[in-house]
Amino acid sequence: MLREDQVSALLEHCEELLGYTLSQIRGNLRSVEHRSAAIFELIAIDQLSEIGKIEYESREGQSPDIKLICESGTYAWIEIAFLYPKFWKEEQKREELDQAVTKEAKRRKIPPETIQLSFYHTREENKPKQQLPELHQIKKEISQGLIRDFFEEIQKNPNVIIEKKSDNYHFIIIYNPQKKGDFKVTFSTVMESTKEIKDNSLYRVLKLKCKQHKIKDEPRLILVGTDKNPAISSKFSHSKLDEQRVIDKIFTDNTSISGVLLVRIEPEYKEPKGTDSNTEFNVYINDNARNPLTPDIIDCFSKVDFRRWRYYNPIDKFEISNRVKPRNTSSSFKTRFDEYGPVIEIDEWLLIDIIAGRKKLCDEIPILKSNKIVFDPFKDVSHLREVSFIEENLREGKPRIAVLKFIQNKK
């Protein structure tokens, strides 16, 4: 989704746009469980404001979230929904167990990359089930259960491949002393791969929203966003139900809905290049709606571009122990020399942390550490001769950059 500095800028922009404080969204941003949905609501306000005039919660509690008004004066109501993974609680248990196994491997001085956890699930009454230790049981499983036995066997036979399958839980743990690399690998089967429409996450959220805010004789749409749900993620297309079939079923059963807007947010793992993004926006129109969309409203939606933001990794509905996620957007550290001395370009927020002593320059710039470069411009130069800034562009994931020019000591 978005990093904290992007969210802060987006919230400020939306409140300025609407002219008042978005108290409920601010509250949801402070909640781990509701943060993604709150961010998506801000993104929706921002993007829809680009194609027309918007009114947000103009009839609080009695109408959909947004009223979009085109230049011609025609309008449509839009209800916003965010689709989380259905089995996020199982995901939390997997993540916590994986973190605990990694921590125990390090404690026993066993390379974590030689350990592989594989999770699977079964089906009971045609529903997926994955039995895993509860969060409060994980410590006991590490210290007393199968995982303890697994690690003790490794220490007795460090050159042998060891595999153990839990009798009580749905995971297999493997040790391979020949495995090399920088990361420990973890696998899990996709639980949300149902072929039944009634069990599909998208269908369930659309059906729920159809029952809210009955607006008579006015066009109404549902805008659904997701950044992780396997039911409609392109990364799990082999196991998902065709979203067109799901939406057709909704349209058949609910003629009060004029259309569905679907945003599939997927992060970039490379330098931002404008619209070069995996994020998709699809418009589905209900031809049988009691209040059909007018051509100018449809034309408005053709101009929406949810790819204007640089997106990062999804935000989970939970926090994982000992995991530190990047808070701000970041850029590449750059250093060069001009005729007077070294010139450094560094993220403003990182510079503040270094000056405050919360971070060390060497730790933050891997190339300095890997090449055993001990040069520290804050100590090895006589004084700073000039400071300038390259302004931020948080939509593209570019933070504000401090450009520091030093005079080199002459020894």
C-alpha contacts under 8 A as a table, 3 or more apart, distances in Angstrom:
res1	aa1	res2	aa2	distance
1	M	36	S	7.35
1	M	39	I	7.98
1	M	227	D	6.97
1	M	265	I	7.53
1	M	266	E	7.97
1	M	267	P	7.04
1	M	311	Y	5.04
1	M	312	Y	4.92
1	M	313	N	5.60
1	M	314	P	4.90
1	M	315	I	6.25
2	L	6	Q	5.99
2	L	7	V	6.26
2	L	39	I	7.67
2	L	310	R	7.46
2	L	311	Y	5.45
2	L	312	Y	5.78
2	L	313	N	7.86
3	R	6	Q	5.34
3	R	7	V	6.28
3	R	312	Y	7.11
3	R	326	P	7.52
3	R	327	R	5.69
3	R	328	N	5.28
3	R	329	T	6.11
4	E	7	V	5.06
4	E	8	S	6.13
4	E	327	R	5.44
4	E	328	N	5.54
4	E	329	T	7.93
5	D	8	S	5.10
5	D	9	A	6.28
5	D	327	R	7.44
5	D	328	N	5.43
5	D	329	T	6.91
5	D	394	L	7.68
6	Q	9	A	5.22
6	Q	10	L	6.06
6	Q	328	N	7.61
6	Q	329	T	7.53
6	Q	394	L	5.62
6	Q	395	R	7.22
6	Q	397	G	7.77
7	V	10	L	4.96
7	V	11	L	5.97
7	V	39	I	6.91
8	S	11	L	5.25
8	S	12	E	6.26
9	A	12	E	5.20
9	A	13	H	6.17
9	A	394	L	7.84
10	L	13	H	5.02
10	L	14	C	6.15
10	L	42	L	6.89
10	L	43	I	7.60
10	L	46	D	7.74
11	L	14	C	5.19
11	L	15	E	6.17
11	L	42	L	6.66
12	E	15	E	5.30
12	E	16	E	6.16
13	H	16	E	5.15
13	H	17	L	6.07
13	H	46	D	7.95
14	C	17	L	4.89
14	C	18	L	6.15
14	C	42	L	6.82
14	C	45	I	6.86
14	C	46	D	6.38
15	E	18	L	5.20
15	E	19	G	5.62
15	E	20	Y	5.46
15	E	21	T	5.59
15	E	22	L	6.42
16	E	19	G	5.04
16	E	20	Y	6.95
18	L	55	E	7.68
18	L	56	Y	7.55
22	L	25	I	5.51
22	L	26	R	6.15
23	S	26	R	5.06
23	S	27	G	6.25
24	Q	27	G	5.07
24	Q	28	N	6.25
25	I	28	N	5.02
25	I	29	L	6.11
25	I	38	A	5.59
26	R	29	L	5.16
26	R	30	R	6.78
26	R	38	A	7.97
27	G	30	R	5.44
27	G	31	S	6.96
28	N	31	S	5.14
28	N	34	H	5.35
28	N	35	R	5.63
28	N	38	A	5.92
29	L	32	V	7.41
29	L	34	H	6.69
29	L	35	R	4.49
29	L	36	S	7.78
29	L	38	A	5.91
29	L	39	I	7.20
30	R	35	R	6.69
31	S	34	H	5.38
31	S	35	R	5.63
32	V	35	R	5.35
32	V	316	D	7.47
32	V	317	K	5.53
32	V	318	F	5.94
32	V	319	E	7.29
33	E	36	S	7.71
33	E	316	D	7.57
33	E	317	K	4.26
33	E	318	F	6.28
34	H	37	A	5.54
34	H	38	A	6.32
34	H	317	K	7.00
35	R	38	A	5.13
35	R	39	I	6.20
35	R	315	I	7.69
35	R	317	K	7.73
36	S	39	I	5.15
36	S	40	F	6.18
36	S	82	F	7.74
36	S	315	I	6.10
36	S	316	D	7.70
36	S	317	K	7.84
37	A	40	F	5.12
37	A	41	E	6.22
37	A	81	A	7.35
37	A	82	F	5.27
38	A	41	E	5.09
38	A	42	L	6.46
39	I	42	L	5.14
39	I	43	I	6.29
40	F	43	I	4.90
40	F	44	A	6.10
40	F	82	F	7.13
40	F	225	G	6.98
41	E	44	A	5.03
41	E	45	I	6.26
41	E	80	I	6.81
42	L	45	I	5.09
42	L	46	D	6.14
43	I	46	D	5.08
43	I	47	Q	6.09
43	I	306	F	7.99
44	A	47	Q	5.25
44	A	48	L	5.88
44	A	80	I	7.98
45	I	48	L	5.44
45	I	49	S	6.03
45	I	54	I	7.84
45	I	56	Y	7.98
45	I	66	I	7.90
46	D	49	S	5.39
46	D	50	E	6.88
47	Q	50	E	5.35
47	Q	51	I	7.42
47	Q	304	V	6.51
47	Q	305	D	7.01
47	Q	306	F	6.66
48	L	51	I	5.56
48	L	52	G	6.66
48	L	54	I	7.25
48	L	68	L	7.39
48	L	304	V	6.90
49	S	52	G	5.42
49	S	53	K	5.86
49	S	54	I	5.90
50	E	304	V	7.48
51	I	70	C	7.40
51	I	300	C	5.87
51	I	301	F	7.51
51	I	303	K	6.68
51	I	304	V	6.75
52	G	68	L	6.29
52	G	69	I	5.58
52	G	70	C	4.96
52	G	71	E	6.56
52	G	300	C	7.54
53	K	68	L	5.93
53	K	69	I	5.07
53	K	70	C	6.54
53	K	71	E	7.87
54	I	66	I	6.48
54	I	67	K	5.51
54	I	68	L	4.70
54	I	69	I	6.09
55	E	58	S	5.86
55	E	66	I	5.65
55	E	67	K	5.05
55	E	68	L	6.74
56	Y	65	D	5.77
56	Y	66	I	4.69
56	Y	67	K	6.55
57	E	60	E	4.95
57	E	61	G	7.57
57	E	63	S	6.91
57	E	64	P	6.85
57	E	65	D	4.89
57	E	66	I	6.01
57	E	67	K	7.91
58	S	63	S	7.51
58	S	65	D	7.91
58	S	66	I	7.69
58	S	67	K	7.74
59	R	62	Q	5.36
59	R	63	S	5.46
60	E	63	S	6.50
62	Q	213	H	5.99
63	S	77	W	7.98
63	S	213	H	5.19
63	S	214	K	7.68
63	S	215	I	7.19
64	P	67	K	7.55
64	P	77	W	6.07
64	P	78	I	5.69
64	P	79	E	4.63
64	P	80	I	7.74
64	P	212	Q	7.94
64	P	213	H	6.11
65	D	77	W	7.53
65	D	78	I	6.05
65	D	79	E	5.09
65	D	80	I	6.40
66	I	77	W	5.81
66	I	78	I	5.07
66	I	79	E	6.58
67	K	75	Y	6.78
67	K	76	A	5.85
67	K	77	W	4.59
67	K	78	I	6.24
68	L	75	Y	5.38
68	L	76	A	5.46
68	L	77	W	6.33
68	L	78	I	7.39
69	I	72	S	7.99
69	I	73	G	5.90
69	I	74	T	5.85
69	I	75	Y	4.29
69	I	76	A	6.83
70	C	73	G	5.31
70	C	74	T	5.59
70	C	75	Y	6.01
70	C	296	D	7.29
70	C	297	I	6.68
70	C	300	C	7.18
71	E	74	T	7.55
72	S	296	D	7.58
74	T	294	T	7.85
74	T	296	D	7.70
74	T	297	I	7.20
75	Y	219	P	7.65
75	Y	297	I	7.00
76	A	218	E	6.90
76	A	219	P	5.07
76	A	220	R	5.77
76	A	221	L	7.30
76	A	293	L	7.76
76	A	297	I	7.48
77	W	218	E	7.55
77	W	219	P	6.22
77	W	220	R	4.66
77	W	221	L	6.13
78	I	220	R	5.86
78	I	221	L	4.81
78	I	222	I	5.54
78	I	223	L	6.52
79	E	209	K	7.45
79	E	220	R	7.68
79	E	221	L	6.29
79	E	222	I	4.77
79	E	223	L	5.97
80	I	222	I	6.01
80	I	223	L	4.83
80	I	224	V	6.07
81	A	205	V	7.53
81	A	209	K	7.89
81	A	222	I	7.32
81	A	223	L	6.13
81	A	224	V	4.80
81	A	225	G	6.46
82	F	224	V	5.54
82	F	225	G	4.87
82	F	226	T	5.76
83	L	201	S	7.44
83	L	202	L	7.22
83	L	205	V	7.35
83	L	224	V	6.81
83	L	225	G	6.08
83	L	226	T	5.00
83	L	227	D	7.98
83	L	229	N	6.52
84	Y	88	W	7.63
84	Y	226	T	6.63
84	Y	227	D	7.93
84	Y	228	K	6.81
84	Y	229	N	5.68
85	P	88	W	5.44
85	P	228	K	6.43
85	P	229	N	4.47
85	P	230	P	6.84
86	K	192	E	7.10
86	K	201	S	6.88
86	K	229	N	7.47
87	F	90	E	5.50
87	F	91	E	6.49
87	F	191	M	7.38
87	F	192	E	7.44
88	W	91	E	4.84
88	W	92	Q	6.20
88	W	317	K	7.20
89	K	92	Q	5.06
89	K	93	K	6.48
90	E	93	K	5.15
90	E	94	R	6.26
90	E	130	Q	7.10
90	E	132	L	7.51
91	E	94	R	5.06
91	E	95	E	6.14
92	Q	95	E	5.13
92	Q	96	E	6.12
92	Q	318	F	6.79
92	Q	320	I	7.39
93	K	96	E	5.16
93	K	97	L	6.04
93	K	132	L	6.75
93	K	133	P	7.05
93	K	134	E	6.73
93	K	135	L	6.27
94	R	97	L	5.22
94	R	98	D	6.01
94	R	119	F	7.80
94	R	132	L	7.55
95	E	98	D	5.06
95	E	99	Q	6.14
95	E	320	I	6.97
96	E	99	Q	5.10
96	E	100	A	6.16
96	E	135	L	7.23
96	E	138	I	7.82
96	E	320	I	6.20
96	E	321	S	6.91
97	L	100	A	5.04
97	L	101	V	6.16
97	L	138	I	6.32
98	D	101	V	5.17
98	D	102	T	6.24
98	D	117	L	7.23
98	D	186	T	7.71
99	Q	102	T	5.13
99	Q	103	K	6.16
99	Q	321	S	7.55
99	Q	322	N	7.89
100	A	103	K	5.08
100	A	104	E	6.15
100	A	138	I	7.53
100	A	139	K	7.57
100	A	142	I	7.40
101	V	104	E	5.13
101	V	105	A	6.10
101	V	142	I	7.27
101	V	147	I	7.91
102	T	105	A	5.12
102	T	106	K	6.32
102	T	112	P	5.66
102	T	184	K	7.95
103	K	106	K	5.24
103	K	107	R	6.22
104	E	107	R	4.93
104	E	108	R	6.23
104	E	142	I	7.61
105	A	108	R	5.22
105	A	109	K	6.10
105	A	110	I	4.94
105	A	111	P	6.60
105	A	112	P	5.72
105	A	151	F	7.64
106	K	109	K	4.79
106	K	110	I	5.70
106	K	111	P	6.62
106	K	112	P	6.60
107	R	110	I	7.61
110	I	114	T	7.76
111	P	114	T	5.74
111	P	115	I	7.62
112	P	115	I	5.47
112	P	183	F	7.35
112	P	184	K	5.59
113	E	116	Q	7.45
113	E	179	K	6.82
113	E	180	K	6.45
113	E	181	G	6.18
113	E	182	D	6.49
113	E	183	F	5.21
113	E	184	K	3.96
113	E	185	V	6.88
114	T	175	Y	5.61
114	T	176	N	5.19
114	T	177	P	5.68
114	T	178	Q	7.29
114	T	179	K	5.26
114	T	180	K	6.84
114	T	184	K	6.86
115	I	173	I	7.18
115	I	174	I	5.74
115	I	175	Y	4.75
115	I	176	N	6.63
115	I	184	K	6.30
115	I	185	V	7.36
116	Q	173	I	5.77
116	Q	174	I	5.11
116	Q	175	Y	6.50
116	Q	184	K	6.47
116	Q	185	V	5.38
116	Q	186	T	5.67
116	Q	187	F	7.90
117	L	171	F	6.90
117	L	172	I	5.93
117	L	173	I	4.68
117	L	174	I	6.51
117	L	185	V	7.02
117	L	186	T	4.92
117	L	187	F	6.35
118	S	171	F	5.53
118	S	172	I	5.13
118	S	173	I	6.35
118	S	186	T	5.85
118	S	187	F	4.64
118	S	188	S	5.74
119	F	170	H	5.90
119	F	171	F	4.36
119	F	172	I	6.47
119	F	186	T	8.00
119	F	187	F	6.06
119	F	188	S	4.49
119	F	189	T	6.53
120	Y	130	Q	6.85
120	Y	170	H	5.57
120	Y	171	F	6.12
120	Y	188	S	5.78
120	Y	189	T	5.29
121	H	128	P	6.42
121	H	129	K	5.51
121	H	130	Q	4.61
121	H	131	Q	7.59
121	H	170	H	6.22
121	H	189	T	6.89
121	H	191	M	7.02
122	T	128	P	5.69
122	T	129	K	5.30
122	T	130	Q	6.50
123	R	126	N	5.48
123	R	127	K	5.09
123	R	128	P	4.37
123	R	129	K	5.66
124	E	127	K	5.22
124	E	128	P	6.39
124	E	129	K	6.70
128	P	191	M	6.07
128	P	192	E	7.83
129	K	191	M	7.92
130	Q	169	Y	7.69
130	Q	170	H	6.00
131	Q	168	N	7.66
131	Q	169	Y	5.05
131	Q	170	H	5.49
132	L	169	Y	5.06
132	L	170	H	6.22
132	L	171	F	7.82
133	P	136	H	7.86
133	P	137	Q	5.56
133	P	138	I	5.79
133	P	141	E	7.67
133	P	169	Y	7.07
134	E	137	Q	5.15
134	E	138	I	6.54
135	L	138	I	5.61
136	H	139	K	6.90
137	Q	140	K	5.36
137	Q	141	E	6.31
138	I	141	E	4.99
138	I	142	I	6.29
139	K	142	I	5.19
139	K	143	S	6.25
140	K	143	S	5.12
140	K	144	Q	5.58
140	K	145	G	6.83
141	E	144	Q	5.46
141	E	145	G	4.45
141	E	146	L	6.78
141	E	147	I	6.41
141	E	148	R	7.29
142	I	145	G	6.08
142	I	146	L	7.54
142	I	147	I	5.32
142	I	148	R	5.34
143	S	147	I	7.56
143	S	148	R	5.48
144	Q	147	I	7.64
144	Q	148	R	5.75
144	Q	149	D	7.82
145	G	148	R	5.54
145	G	149	D	6.70
146	L	149	D	5.10
146	L	150	F	6.08
146	L	164	K	7.90
146	L	166	S	6.83
147	I	150	F	4.82
147	I	151	F	6.28
148	R	151	F	5.32
148	R	152	E	6.25
149	D	152	E	5.12
149	D	153	E	6.15
150	F	153	E	5.27
150	F	154	I	6.43
150	F	162	I	7.76
150	F	164	K	7.10
151	F	154	I	5.02
151	F	155	Q	6.41
152	E	155	Q	5.19
152	E	156	K	6.41
153	E	156	K	5.06
153	E	157	N	6.06
153	E	158	P	7.96
153	E	162	I	7.94
154	I	157	N	5.05
154	I	158	P	4.96
154	I	160	V	7.66
154	I	162	I	7.26
154	I	175	Y	7.56
155	Q	158	P	5.45
157	N	160	V	5.68
158	P	177	P	6.91
159	N	177	P	5.87
160	V	176	N	7.22
160	V	177	P	6.83
161	I	174	I	7.42
161	I	175	Y	5.50
161	I	176	N	4.81
161	I	177	P	6.55
162	I	174	I	5.70
162	I	175	Y	5.02
162	I	176	N	6.84
163	E	172	I	7.19
163	E	173	I	5.83
163	E	174	I	4.35
163	E	175	Y	6.33
164	K	172	I	5.78
164	K	173	I	5.46
164	K	174	I	6.49
165	K	171	F	6.29
165	K	172	I	4.41
165	K	173	I	6.50
166	S	169	Y	5.41
166	S	170	H	6.62
166	S	171	F	6.03
166	S	172	I	6.30
167	D	170	H	7.91
176	N	179	K	5.60
181	G	184	K	7.85
190	V	193	S	6.32
190	V	230	P	7.60
192	E	230	P	6.25
192	E	231	A	6.35
192	E	240	K	7.90
193	S	230	P	7.42
193	S	231	A	6.71
193	S	239	S	4.94
193	S	240	K	5.46
193	S	241	L	7.55
194	T	197	I	7.85
194	T	199	D	6.67
194	T	200	N	6.46
194	T	239	S	7.50
194	T	240	K	6.91
194	T	241	L	6.97
195	K	199	D	7.93
195	K	200	N	7.57
195	K	240	K	7.10
195	K	241	L	5.49
196	E	199	D	5.56
196	E	200	N	6.50
196	E	241	L	7.65
197	I	200	N	5.16
197	I	203	Y	6.59
197	I	241	L	7.44
197	I	246	V	6.13
198	K	203	Y	6.54
198	K	204	R	6.95
199	D	203	Y	7.37
199	D	204	R	7.04
200	N	203	Y	5.28
200	N	204	R	6.28
200	N	231	A	6.81
200	N	241	L	7.49
200	N	246	V	7.92
201	S	204	R	5.14
201	S	205	V	6.30
201	S	231	A	6.36
202	L	205	V	5.38
202	L	206	L	6.13
202	L	231	A	7.06
202	L	232	I	7.62
202	L	243	E	7.80
202	L	246	V	7.36
203	Y	206	L	5.21
203	Y	207	K	5.98
203	Y	246	V	5.86
203	Y	247	I	7.23
203	Y	250	I	7.22
204	R	207	K	5.17
204	R	208	L	6.19
205	V	208	L	5.10
205	V	209	K	6.22
206	L	209	K	5.12
206	L	210	C	6.08
206	L	222	I	7.34
206	L	250	I	7.24
207	K	210	C	5.15
207	K	211	K	6.82
207	K	250	I	6.90
208	L	211	K	5.59
208	L	212	Q	7.09
209	K	212	Q	5.23
209	K	222	I	7.31
210	C	213	H	7.91
210	C	254	N	7.17
210	C	256	S	7.83
210	C	257	I	6.99
211	K	214	K	7.08
214	K	256	S	7.95
215	I	218	E	6.02
215	I	219	P	7.88
215	I	220	R	7.32
217	D	290	R	7.52
217	D	291	N	6.08
218	E	291	N	5.89
219	P	256	S	7.81
219	P	257	I	7.20
219	P	258	S	5.64
219	P	291	N	4.99
219	P	292	P	6.29
219	P	293	L	6.30
220	R	256	S	7.18
220	R	257	I	5.45
220	R	258	S	5.37
220	R	259	G	7.06
220	R	291	N	7.86
221	L	257	I	5.85
221	L	258	S	5.54
221	L	259	G	4.82
221	L	260	V	5.50
221	L	261	L	7.22
222	I	257	I	7.73
222	I	259	G	6.72
222	I	260	V	4.97
222	I	261	L	6.10
223	L	260	V	5.99
223	L	261	L	4.51
223	L	262	L	5.92
223	L	263	V	7.61
224	V	260	V	7.60
224	V	261	L	6.16
224	V	262	L	4.99
224	V	263	V	6.16
225	G	262	L	5.97
225	G	263	V	4.58
225	G	264	R	5.97
225	G	265	I	7.25
226	T	229	N	6.18
226	T	263	V	6.52
226	T	264	R	5.40
226	T	265	I	6.04
227	D	233	S	7.61
227	D	264	R	6.07
227	D	265	I	4.66
227	D	266	E	5.81
227	D	314	P	5.87
228	K	233	S	6.56
228	K	265	I	7.96
228	K	266	E	7.86
228	K	314	P	6.46
229	N	232	I	6.21
229	N	233	S	5.91
230	P	233	S	4.96
230	P	234	S	7.97
230	P	235	K	7.52
230	P	236	F	5.66
230	P	240	K	7.02
231	A	236	F	7.40
231	A	239	S	7.83
231	A	240	K	5.12
231	A	241	L	6.88
232	I	236	F	7.42
232	I	237	S	7.22
232	I	240	K	6.41
232	I	241	L	7.81
232	I	243	E	6.87
232	I	264	R	7.62
233	S	236	F	5.64
233	S	237	S	6.66
233	S	264	R	6.83
234	S	237	S	5.08
236	F	239	S	5.73
236	F	240	K	6.35
237	S	240	K	5.22
241	L	245	R	7.67
241	L	246	V	7.60
242	D	245	R	5.58
242	D	246	V	6.78
243	E	246	V	4.98
243	E	247	I	6.18
244	Q	247	I	5.17
244	Q	248	D	5.99
245	R	248	D	5.07
245	R	249	K	6.24
246	V	249	K	5.29
246	V	250	I	6.50
247	I	250	I	4.97
247	I	251	F	6.17
247	I	260	V	7.60
247	I	284	Y	7.77
248	D	251	F	5.05
248	D	252	T	6.12
249	K	252	T	5.14
249	K	253	D	6.30
250	I	253	D	5.29
250	I	254	N	5.83
251	F	254	N	5.10
251	F	255	T	5.93
251	F	257	I	6.79
251	F	259	G	7.97
251	F	286	N	5.88
251	F	288	N	7.45
251	F	289	A	7.61
252	T	255	T	6.63
252	T	288	N	7.76
254	N	257	I	5.90
254	N	289	A	7.90
255	T	258	S	7.13
255	T	286	N	7.60
255	T	288	N	6.17
255	T	289	A	4.44
255	T	290	R	5.68
256	S	289	A	5.90
256	S	290	R	5.85
256	S	291	N	7.02
257	I	260	V	7.84
257	I	286	N	7.06
257	I	289	A	6.15
257	I	290	R	7.90
257	I	291	N	7.90
258	S	285	I	6.30
258	S	286	N	5.15
258	S	287	D	7.74
258	S	289	A	5.17
258	S	290	R	7.52
258	S	291	N	6.28
258	S	292	P	5.50
258	S	293	L	6.26
259	G	283	V	7.32
259	G	284	Y	5.45
259	G	285	I	4.38
259	G	286	N	5.17
259	G	293	L	7.81
260	V	283	V	6.12
260	V	284	Y	5.07
260	V	285	I	6.59
261	L	281	F	7.22
261	L	282	N	5.89
261	L	283	V	4.78
261	L	284	Y	6.27
262	L	280	E	7.96
262	L	281	F	5.69
262	L	282	N	5.20
262	L	283	V	6.53
263	V	279	T	7.35
263	V	280	E	5.73
263	V	281	F	4.59
263	V	282	N	6.61
263	V	306	F	7.61
264	R	279	T	5.56
264	R	280	E	5.12
264	R	281	F	6.50
265	I	278	N	7.33
265	I	279	T	4.58
265	I	280	E	6.63
265	I	311	Y	7.53
266	E	277	S	7.81
266	E	278	N	5.67
266	E	279	T	5.15
266	E	311	Y	6.95
266	E	312	Y	7.76
266	E	313	N	7.88
267	P	277	S	7.91
267	P	278	N	7.30
267	P	279	T	7.61
267	P	310	R	7.54
267	P	311	Y	4.78
267	P	312	Y	4.63
267	P	313	N	5.66
267	P	314	P	7.63
268	E	271	E	7.58
268	E	272	P	7.21
268	E	277	S	6.73
268	E	278	N	7.48
268	E	310	R	7.06
268	E	311	Y	6.16
268	E	312	Y	6.24
269	Y	312	Y	7.89
272	P	276	D	7.32
272	P	310	R	6.65
272	P	396	E	6.25
272	P	397	G	7.38
273	K	276	D	5.37
273	K	277	S	7.91
274	G	277	S	7.78
274	G	307	R	7.89
274	G	308	R	7.01
274	G	396	E	7.27
275	T	307	R	5.79
275	T	308	R	6.63
276	D	307	R	7.99
277	S	307	R	6.34
279	T	306	F	7.17
279	T	307	R	5.99
280	E	306	F	7.46
280	E	307	R	7.64
281	F	305	D	7.47
281	F	306	F	6.82
283	V	301	F	7.48
285	I	293	L	7.71
286	N	289	A	5.40
286	N	292	P	7.17
287	D	292	P	6.85
288	N	292	P	7.46
289	A	292	P	5.17
293	L	297	I	6.25
293	L	298	I	6.56
294	T	297	I	5.39
294	T	298	I	6.43
295	P	298	I	5.08
295	P	299	D	6.07
296	D	299	D	4.89
296	D	300	C	6.17
297	I	300	C	5.02
297	I	301	F	6.59
298	I	301	F	5.33
298	I	302	S	6.59
299	D	302	S	5.14
299	D	303	K	7.00
300	C	303	K	5.55
300	C	304	V	7.19
301	F	304	V	5.34
305	D	308	R	6.22
306	F	309	W	6.88
307	R	310	R	7.27
308	R	395	R	6.43
308	R	396	E	7.37
309	W	394	L	7.81
309	W	395	R	4.48
309	W	396	E	5.83
309	W	397	G	7.54
310	R	394	L	7.78
310	R	395	R	5.74
310	R	396	E	4.92
310	R	397	G	5.34
311	Y	397	G	7.83
316	D	319	E	7.11
319	E	323	R	7.96
320	I	323	R	5.68
326	P	329	T	7.67
328	N	399	P	7.97
329	T	394	L	7.55
329	T	397	G	5.66
329	T	398	K	6.43
329	T	399	P	5.80
330	S	347	D	6.57
330	S	397	G	7.32
330	S	398	K	6.63
330	S	399	P	6.05
331	S	346	I	7.82
331	S	347	D	6.71
331	S	398	K	6.54
331	S	399	P	7.02
332	S	346	I	7.67
333	F	344	I	7.69
333	F	345	E	6.02
333	F	346	I	5.37
333	F	347	D	7.58
333	F	365	I	6.93
334	K	344	I	5.83
334	K	345	E	5.07
334	K	346	I	6.83
335	T	342	P	7.00
335	T	343	V	5.63
335	T	344	I	4.49
335	T	345	E	6.29
336	R	342	P	5.76
336	R	343	V	5.22
336	R	344	I	6.60
337	F	340	Y	7.54
337	F	341	G	5.36
337	F	342	P	4.29
337	F	343	V	5.56
338	D	341	G	5.51
338	D	342	P	6.37
338	D	343	V	6.92
340	Y	406	F	7.23
340	Y	407	I	5.42
340	Y	408	Q	6.53
341	G	405	K	7.19
341	G	406	F	5.51
341	G	407	I	4.81
341	G	408	Q	4.58
342	P	377	P	7.64
342	P	405	K	6.15
342	P	406	F	5.49
342	P	407	I	7.02
342	P	408	Q	6.75
343	V	403	V	7.01
343	V	404	L	5.63
343	V	405	K	4.51
343	V	406	F	6.32
344	I	402	A	7.97
344	I	403	V	5.73
344	I	404	L	5.13
344	I	405	K	6.55
345	E	401	I	6.36
345	E	402	A	5.70
345	E	403	V	4.57
345	E	404	L	6.43
346	I	350	L	7.01
346	I	351	L	6.49
346	I	401	I	5.59
346	I	402	A	5.43
346	I	403	V	6.68
347	D	350	L	5.23
347	D	351	L	6.20
347	D	399	P	6.44
347	D	400	R	6.12
347	D	401	I	4.62
347	D	402	A	6.06
348	E	351	L	5.09
348	E	352	I	6.32
348	E	399	P	7.54
348	E	400	R	5.74
348	E	401	I	5.25
348	E	402	A	5.26
349	W	352	I	5.19
349	W	353	D	6.44
350	L	353	D	5.08
350	L	354	I	6.23
350	L	359	K	7.88
351	L	354	I	5.09
351	L	355	I	6.15
351	L	402	A	7.72
352	I	355	I	5.21
352	I	356	A	6.07
353	D	356	A	5.05
353	D	357	G	6.18
353	D	358	R	5.12
353	D	359	K	5.61
354	I	357	G	5.08
354	I	358	R	5.85
354	I	359	K	4.74
354	I	360	K	5.64
354	I	361	L	6.45
355	I	358	R	7.70
356	A	359	K	7.76
357	G	360	K	6.99
359	K	363	D	7.42
359	K	364	E	7.41
360	K	363	D	5.35
360	K	364	E	6.42
361	L	364	E	5.30
361	L	365	I	6.29
361	L	376	D	7.66
362	C	365	I	5.45
362	C	366	P	7.01
362	C	368	L	5.81
362	C	369	K	5.82
362	C	374	V	7.67
363	D	366	P	6.48
363	D	369	K	6.86
365	I	368	L	5.73
365	I	369	K	7.01
366	P	369	K	5.20
366	P	370	S	5.99
367	I	370	S	5.17
367	I	371	N	5.97
368	L	371	N	5.56
368	L	372	K	6.03
368	L	373	I	4.88
368	L	374	V	7.06
369	K	372	K	4.98
369	K	373	I	6.17
369	K	374	V	7.77
370	S	373	I	7.72
375	F	380	D	6.96
376	D	379	K	5.56
376	D	380	D	5.83
377	P	380	D	5.16
377	P	381	V	5.74
377	P	406	F	7.67
378	F	381	V	6.50
379	K	382	S	7.76
380	D	408	Q	7.70
380	D	409	N	6.96
381	V	384	L	7.79
381	V	406	F	6.77
381	V	407	I	6.27
381	V	408	Q	5.08
381	V	409	N	5.05
382	S	406	F	7.88
382	S	407	I	6.48
382	S	408	Q	6.64
382	S	409	N	5.64
383	H	406	F	6.12
383	H	407	I	6.04
384	L	387	V	7.72
384	L	404	L	7.17
384	L	405	K	6.12
384	L	406	F	4.49
384	L	407	I	6.38
385	R	404	L	7.99
385	R	405	K	5.78
385	R	406	F	5.30
385	R	407	I	6.28
386	E	404	L	6.16
386	E	405	K	5.12
386	E	406	F	7.01
387	V	402	A	6.99
387	V	403	V	5.70
387	V	404	L	4.90
387	V	405	K	6.36
388	S	402	A	6.05
388	S	403	V	5.13
388	S	404	L	6.82
389	F	400	R	6.92
389	F	401	I	5.51
389	F	402	A	4.70
389	F	403	V	5.68
390	I	400	R	5.83
390	I	401	I	4.97
390	I	402	A	6.58
390	I	403	V	7.42
391	E	399	P	7.42
391	E	400	R	4.89
391	E	401	I	6.59
392	E	398	K	5.55
392	E	399	P	4.57
392	E	400	R	4.07
392	E	401	I	7.12
393	N	396	E	5.67
393	N	397	G	6.40
393	N	398	K	4.93
393	N	399	P	6.30
393	N	400	R	7.56
394	L	397	G	4.56
394	L	398	K	5.16
394	L	399	P	6.07
395	R	398	K	7.45
